[in-house]
Amino acid sequence: MTGIRRLATVTLSASLLAGTAAALAPTASAATSSTCTYNIADHNAQVDGAGVNYRTGPSTSYRSKGFLYTGDDLRVYCGKGNWYYTKLTHRSKSGLASGTYGWIRSDMLLSLAG
């Protein structure tokens, strides 16, 4: 019986530690931006184009999360080549939720301001 109690205690402790680790895990931006090769000091930008793919990674080989349109607002964090890792600051015109992270080609941005 003591062995079962010890096992239950160890299992419970491991579960609690795993939950704590998940709670302390880096944010989505930090976790996914590991692909970046250079940082940008958190700038705002606007999309310049109709039906621009918002991708899961920094090339056209990654799947699209949806489309962005002229005037959609982004926060730019870092980049790789001519791609920027960004977050939507407001709901996009196509309906992507505010706070959605993704990649966009740098030439699809109208402005980049600090």
Secondary structure as UniProt FT lines:
FT   HELIX           2..24
FT   HELIX           28..32
FT   HELIX           33..35
FT   STRAND          38..47
FT   STRAND          50..55
FT   TURN            60..61
FT   STRAND          64..69
FT   TURN            70..71
FT   STRAND          73..80
FT   TURN            81..82
FT   STRAND          83..88
FT   TURN            93..94
FT   TURN            98..99
FT   STRAND          101..105
FT   HELIX           106..108
FT   STRAND          109..113
//
